[in-house]
Amino acid sequence: MGGIEKRPARHTLRPADWRVALADGRSCRIDNPGSTTTMKVLVADELSPEGLEILRSTPELSVEVKLGLAPSALKAIAGQYDVLAVRSATRVTAEVLENPGRLKLIGRAGVGVDNIDVEAATRKGVVVMNTPGGNSVAVAELTMGLMLTLLRQLVPAISSTRSGRWEKKRFAGGHELFRKTVGLVGFGSVGQIVAQRCIAFGTTVIAYDPHPAEASRRLGVQIVQLEELFRRADIVSLHVPLMDNTRNLVSRSLLGRMRKGSYLVNCARGGIVDEAALADALRDGTLAGAAMDVFATEPVPPDHPLLSLESFLATPHLGASTEEGQLACASQLAEQLVEYARTGHVRHALNAPGR
């Protein structure tokens, strides 16, 4: 898609809620080597060429790219660097951080940090930051696509037609998004973008968020309790990170409150949904369909009970995987690292450790 104009990195959208420590996206300051010392950066996951170019063209930074490191290999070398830059593939565990050496900062190109042990980093005096907003449009658009695909039964219809059948009557019972009630669990940057697009489709949008944003009033989105949202919504869409208080948040009890014939979409994080309970809700007809881009175990096992259900759609964690989204996240991370190297200022810090 070379003809599509590249968007600049997005910096202004509000981070999602359910954060640790610096929950509102505040910044902090940490000691940096200073203007006379080159800061060493280890890039452990693939970043866009544009993001790498920003880093490599900064004289205050010395950048090394080492992809696909095993945890033991990462542990052996992480302490030789001032900064570790990752996406979602590299797991920064407590063991990796056992002897942090000179490591002061972990930068995540993306929002979710469930691949980073933030508590261990805090104990070891290492700041963790992310890049909220960079891939929010990508995740929101996949969410919308899955909603429409479920409502119109597009996957089985396409499969049937490609196999040589013409089953117009079989798939004539689809549904419109227009005038449906969409319930958003989480109203951070992705949730707000989904709300804007759902409203453009003529839906009623309700949301649950412990710390509702001003945008809910501006967009006319009603903030409700979690149980009420599951009871009222025709479609429930999840937009929260995976933390202790969101693990299996969508329980058998909550699924049982959903309207018969409703739908569930999860493009947030695996582990938020009780997957066994979801499979039962699809089998017994409580839900007409569900779609998930993320799973508690990834790659998802081929014998997973959800994969055998025609009413279930699965994608392989594609939410942030657009050219534009990856460019935005990598560029935003690079700019934040350059800012830290030059000023000691860390934007979007998620913890406030001290050594």
C-alpha positions as CSV (number, residue, x, y, z in Angstrom):
1,M,0.0,0.0,0.0
2,G,2.8,2.4,-1.0
3,G,0.4,5.1,-2.1
4,I,-1.0,5.7,1.4
5,E,0.3,8.8,3.0
6,K,2.2,8.1,6.3
7,R,0.7,9.8,9.3
8,P,3.0,11.4,11.9
9,A,3.2,9.9,15.3
10,R,0.2,10.8,17.5
11,H,1.0,12.2,20.9
12,T,-2.2,13.9,22.2
13,L,-4.6,11.1,23.0
14,R,-5.3,10.2,26.6
15,P,-3.7,6.9,27.8
16,A,-6.0,4.1,28.9
17,D,-6.9,3.8,32.5
18,W,-6.0,1.0,35.0
19,R,-2.4,2.2,35.2
20,V,0.2,1.6,37.8
21,A,2.0,4.4,39.7
22,L,1.9,7.4,37.2
23,A,-1.6,6.4,36.1
24,D,-2.5,9.6,34.2
25,G,0.5,9.5,31.8
26,R,2.5,12.0,33.8
27,S,6.2,12.3,33.2
28,C,9.2,12.0,35.5
29,R,12.9,12.8,35.5
30,I,15.7,10.3,36.0
31,D,19.4,10.7,36.0
32,N,20.9,10.4,32.5
33,P,24.5,10.2,31.5
34,G,24.6,13.8,30.5
35,S,25.5,15.6,27.4
36,T,29.2,14.5,27.4
37,T,28.4,10.8,27.5
38,T,26.8,8.7,24.8
39,M,23.8,6.7,26.0
40,K,23.7,3.1,24.9
41,V,20.3,1.8,23.6
42,L,19.5,-1.8,22.9
43,V,16.6,-2.4,20.5
44,A,15.4,-5.9,21.1
45,D,12.3,-5.9,18.9
46,E,11.8,-4.8,15.3
47,L,11.1,-1.0,15.0
48,S,10.2,0.8,11.8
49,P,13.1,2.2,9.7
50,E,11.9,5.7,10.4
51,G,12.0,5.1,14.2
52,L,15.5,3.6,14.0
53,E,16.7,6.5,11.8
54,I,15.6,9.0,14.5
55,L,17.6,7.1,17.1
56,R,20.7,6.6,14.9
57,S,20.8,10.2,13.8
58,T,20.9,11.4,17.4
59,P,24.6,12.0,18.5
60,E,23.7,11.4,22.1
61,L,22.7,7.8,21.4
62,S,24.6,4.7,20.5
63,V,22.1,2.2,19.1
64,E,22.5,-1.6,18.8
65,V,19.7,-3.8,17.3
66,K,19.6,-7.4,18.6
67,L,16.4,-9.2,17.7
68,G,15.0,-12.5,19.0
69,L,17.1,-12.7,22.2
70,A,16.3,-15.6,24.5
71,P,15.6,-14.5,28.1
72,S,18.9,-15.8,29.3
73,A,20.7,-13.9,26.5
74,L,18.8,-10.7,27.3
75,K,19.6,-11.0,31.0
76,A,23.3,-11.4,30.2
77,I,23.6,-8.2,28.3
78,A,20.7,-5.8,29.4
79,G,22.8,-4.3,32.2
80,Q,25.4,-3.1,29.6
81,Y,22.8,-0.6,28.2
82,D,21.2,2.6,29.5
83,V,17.9,2.0,27.6
84,L,16.1,-1.2,26.5
85,A,13.5,-0.6,23.6
86,V,10.9,-3.4,23.0
87,R,7.5,-4.0,21.5
88,S,5.4,-6.9,22.6
89,A,7.6,-9.9,21.7
90,T,10.4,-9.5,24.2
91,R,9.5,-10.5,27.8
92,V,11.3,-8.4,30.3
93,T,10.9,-10.6,33.4
94,A,12.0,-10.2,37.0
95,E,14.9,-12.6,36.2
96,V,16.0,-10.4,33.3
97,L,16.1,-7.4,35.6
98,E,17.8,-9.3,38.5
99,N,21.1,-7.4,37.9
100,P,20.1,-4.3,36.0
101,G,23.6,-2.8,35.9
102,R,23.5,0.6,34.1
103,L,19.9,0.0,32.8
104,K,17.7,3.0,33.7
105,L,14.8,3.0,31.2
106,I,12.6,0.5,29.4
107,G,10.7,2.0,26.4
108,R,7.7,0.1,25.0
109,A,6.6,0.9,21.5
110,G,2.9,0.5,22.1
111,V,0.6,0.7,25.1
112,G,0.3,-2.6,26.8
113,V,3.1,-3.5,29.2
114,D,2.0,-7.0,30.3
115,N,5.3,-8.3,28.7
116,I,7.3,-6.2,31.2
117,D,7.4,-6.9,34.9
118,V,6.8,-3.3,36.0
119,E,6.9,-4.2,39.7
120,A,10.3,-5.8,39.3
121,A,11.5,-2.8,37.3
122,T,10.3,-0.5,40.1
123,R,12.2,-2.5,42.7
124,K,15.3,-2.3,40.7
125,G,15.1,1.4,40.0
126,V,14.2,1.1,36.3
127,V,11.6,3.4,34.8
128,V,9.1,1.9,32.3
129,M,7.4,4.1,29.7
130,N,5.1,3.4,26.8
131,T,3.7,5.3,23.8
132,P,0.0,5.8,24.2
133,G,-2.0,6.8,21.2
134,G,0.5,5.7,18.5
135,N,-1.5,2.6,17.4
136,S,-4.9,3.5,18.8
137,V,-6.5,4.1,15.4
138,A,-5.2,0.7,14.1
139,V,-6.8,-1.2,17.1
140,A,-10.0,0.8,16.9
141,E,-10.4,0.1,13.2
142,L,-9.8,-3.6,13.7
143,T,-12.5,-3.5,16.4
144,M,-15.0,-1.9,14.0
145,G,-14.1,-4.4,11.3
146,L,-14.8,-7.3,13.6
147,M,-18.1,-5.9,14.8
148,L,-19.3,-5.5,11.2
149,T,-18.0,-8.9,10.2
150,L,-19.8,-10.6,13.1
151,L,-23.1,-8.8,12.4
152,R,-23.2,-9.6,8.7
153,Q,-21.7,-13.2,9.1
154,L,-19.1,-12.2,6.5
155,V,-16.5,-15.0,7.2
156,P,-18.9,-17.9,6.7
157,A,-20.5,-16.1,3.7
158,I,-17.2,-15.5,2.0
159,S,-16.1,-19.1,2.7
160,S,-19.3,-20.5,1.3
161,T,-19.2,-18.4,-1.8
162,R,-15.5,-19.2,-2.5
163,S,-16.4,-23.0,-2.2
164,G,-18.8,-22.6,-5.1
165,R,-22.1,-22.3,-3.2
166,W,-24.6,-19.4,-3.5
167,E,-26.3,-19.4,-0.1
168,K,-28.0,-16.0,-0.2
169,K,-30.9,-17.2,2.0
170,R,-28.6,-18.7,4.6
171,F,-26.9,-15.4,5.2
172,A,-29.9,-13.1,4.8
173,G,-30.4,-12.7,8.5
174,G,-27.5,-10.4,9.3
175,H,-27.8,-7.3,11.4
176,E,-27.1,-3.6,11.0
177,L,-24.9,-1.7,13.4
178,F,-27.3,1.2,13.1
179,R,-29.4,1.8,16.2
180,K,-27.6,-0.9,18.2
181,T,-26.2,-0.2,21.7
182,V,-22.4,-0.6,22.0
183,G,-20.9,-1.0,25.4
184,L,-17.2,-0.1,25.8
185,V,-15.3,-1.5,28.7
186,G,-12.6,1.1,29.1
187,F,-12.7,4.6,27.7
188,G,-9.1,5.5,27.1
189,S,-7.6,6.4,23.7
190,V,-8.8,3.3,21.8
191,G,-12.2,3.3,23.4
192,Q,-12.8,7.0,22.5
193,I,-11.9,6.4,18.9
194,V,-14.2,3.4,18.7
195,A,-17.0,5.5,20.3
196,Q,-16.5,8.2,17.6
197,R,-16.8,5.7,14.8
198,C,-19.8,3.9,16.4
199,I,-21.6,7.2,16.9
200,A,-21.0,7.9,13.2
201,F,-22.8,4.6,12.4
202,G,-25.8,5.8,14.4
203,T,-25.4,3.7,17.5
204,T,-26.0,4.4,21.2
205,V,-22.6,4.2,23.1
206,I,-22.3,3.4,26.8
207,A,-19.1,2.9,28.6
208,Y,-17.6,1.7,31.9
209,D,-14.4,3.3,33.2
210,P,-13.4,3.9,36.8
211,H,-12.0,7.3,35.8
212,P,-14.2,8.6,32.9
213,A,-12.7,11.1,30.6
214,E,-14.1,14.5,29.7
215,A,-14.5,13.0,26.2
216,S,-17.5,11.0,27.5
217,R,-19.5,14.2,28.0
218,R,-18.3,15.7,24.7
219,L,-19.3,12.7,22.8
220,G,-22.5,12.0,24.6
221,V,-21.4,8.7,26.0
222,Q,-23.1,7.6,29.1
223,I,-20.9,6.1,31.8
224,V,-22.5,3.2,33.6
225,Q,-21.6,0.4,36.0
226,L,-20.0,-2.8,34.5
227,E,-23.0,-5.0,35.2
228,E,-25.4,-2.5,33.6
229,L,-23.2,-2.3,30.5
230,F,-23.3,-6.1,30.0
231,R,-27.0,-6.1,30.5
232,R,-27.9,-3.3,28.1
233,A,-25.4,-3.7,25.3
234,D,-26.0,-5.4,22.0
235,I,-22.2,-5.5,21.4
236,V,-19.6,-5.3,24.2
237,S,-16.1,-4.3,23.2
238,L,-13.1,-4.5,25.5
239,H,-10.5,-1.7,25.8
240,V,-8.6,-2.3,29.1
241,P,-5.0,-3.5,29.8
242,L,-4.3,-6.8,31.5
243,M,-3.6,-6.2,35.2
244,D,-4.5,-8.0,38.3
245,N,-7.9,-6.4,38.5
246,T,-8.8,-7.0,34.9
247,R,-7.7,-10.7,34.6
248,N,-10.8,-12.7,33.8
249,L,-12.8,-9.5,34.2
250,V,-15.3,-10.9,31.7
251,S,-16.4,-13.8,33.9
252,R,-19.1,-16.4,33.5
253,S,-21.3,-14.2,35.7
254,L,-20.9,-11.2,33.5
255,L,-21.4,-13.2,30.3
256,G,-24.6,-14.6,31.8
257,R,-26.0,-11.0,32.1
258,M,-25.7,-10.3,28.4
259,R,-28.7,-10.1,26.2
260,K,-29.5,-13.2,24.2
261,G,-28.1,-12.8,20.7
262,S,-25.5,-10.2,21.7
263,Y,-21.9,-10.0,20.7
264,L,-18.5,-9.7,22.3
265,V,-15.3,-8.2,20.8
266,N,-11.8,-8.2,22.4
267,C,-9.0,-6.4,20.7
268,A,-7.4,-5.4,24.0
269,R,-5.4,-8.1,25.8
270,G,-5.6,-11.8,26.3
271,G,-6.5,-13.0,29.8
272,I,-9.3,-10.4,30.2
273,V,-12.0,-12.9,29.2
274,D,-12.8,-16.3,30.8
275,E,-12.4,-18.2,27.5
276,A,-14.0,-21.4,28.7
277,A,-17.1,-19.4,29.9
278,L,-17.2,-17.6,26.5
279,A,-17.2,-20.9,24.6
280,D,-20.1,-22.1,26.7
281,A,-22.0,-18.8,26.1
282,L,-21.6,-19.2,22.4
283,R,-22.7,-22.9,22.5
284,D,-25.8,-22.2,24.5
285,G,-26.8,-19.2,22.3
286,T,-26.5,-16.5,25.0
287,L,-24.1,-14.8,22.5
288,A,-24.7,-14.8,18.8
289,G,-21.1,-14.3,18.1
290,A,-17.7,-13.2,19.4
291,A,-14.4,-12.1,18.0
292,M,-11.0,-12.0,19.6
293,D,-7.6,-10.7,18.4
294,V,-5.9,-11.7,21.7
295,F,-5.8,-14.8,23.9
296,A,-4.6,-15.8,27.3
297,T,-2.0,-18.1,25.6
298,E,-0.4,-17.0,22.3
299,P,-0.1,-18.5,19.8
300,V,-3.5,-19.9,20.5
301,P,-3.5,-23.7,20.7
302,P,-5.0,-25.3,17.6
303,D,-7.3,-27.4,19.8
304,H,-8.7,-24.4,21.6
305,P,-12.4,-24.9,22.1
306,L,-13.3,-21.5,20.7
307,L,-11.7,-22.2,17.4
308,S,-14.2,-25.0,16.6
309,L,-17.2,-22.7,16.8
310,E,-18.5,-21.1,13.6
311,S,-19.9,-18.2,15.7
312,F,-16.4,-17.3,16.8
313,L,-13.8,-15.2,14.9
314,A,-10.1,-15.2,15.7
315,T,-7.3,-13.1,14.4
316,P,-3.6,-13.5,15.4
317,H,-3.0,-10.4,17.5
318,L,-3.2,-8.0,14.6
319,G,-4.6,-5.0,16.4
320,A,-1.6,-2.7,16.2
321,S,-0.2,-4.2,13.1
322,T,-0.7,-1.6,10.5
323,E,2.1,0.2,8.7
324,E,0.8,3.5,10.0
325,G,0.4,2.3,13.5
326,Q,3.9,0.8,13.7
327,L,5.5,3.9,12.2
328,A,3.7,6.1,14.7
329,C,4.7,4.0,17.8
330,A,8.3,3.6,16.7
331,S,8.6,7.3,15.9
332,Q,7.0,8.3,19.2
333,L,9.2,6.0,21.2
334,A,12.3,7.3,19.4
335,E,11.3,10.9,20.1
336,Q,10.7,10.2,23.8
337,L,14.2,8.5,24.0
338,V,15.9,11.4,22.4
339,E,14.1,13.8,24.8
340,Y,15.3,11.6,27.7
341,A,18.9,11.6,26.4
342,R,19.0,15.3,26.1
343,T,17.0,16.4,29.2
344,G,16.5,13.5,31.5
345,H,12.7,14.0,31.0
346,V,10.7,10.8,30.6
347,R,7.2,11.2,29.0
348,H,4.5,8.6,29.7
349,A,6.4,7.0,32.6
350,L,4.3,4.2,34.2
351,N,6.3,4.0,37.5
352,A,8.4,6.2,39.7
353,P,11.2,4.0,41.1
354,G,14.3,5.1,43.0
355,R,17.6,3.4,43.4
